[in-house]
């Protein structure tokens, strides 16, 4: 049996309200069933809104989707950035 991994997430993308429901812009604890990477976590959190995920920050650094998630990690999810 895989060990659970507890992480802290701050999300600036609204949850889909169906499978996931979390506070916008407020850090919350999230329990994973075992080791995973950011791409898989995005599929869990945003099953209907994957295209709305722009910037992902892992422990204060911009992260790649292939980055592995470890116990105690802090993740932030932002929508695509717009500017002019």
Secondary structure as GFF3:
##gff-version 3
##sequence-region A 1 84
A	DSSP	beta_strand	5	11	.	.	.	ID=ss1
A	DSSP	beta_strand	28	32	.	.	.	ID=ss2
A	DSSP	beta_strand	36	37	.	.	.	ID=ss3
A	DSSP	alpha_helix	38	45	.	.	.	ID=ss4
A	DSSP	three_ten_helix	50	52	.	.	.	ID=ss5
A	DSSP	beta_strand	55	58	.	.	.	ID=ss6
A	DSSP	beta_strand	61	62	.	.	.	ID=ss7
A	DSSP	beta_strand	68	69	.	.	.	ID=ss8
A	DSSP	beta_strand	74	78	.	.	.	ID=ss9
###
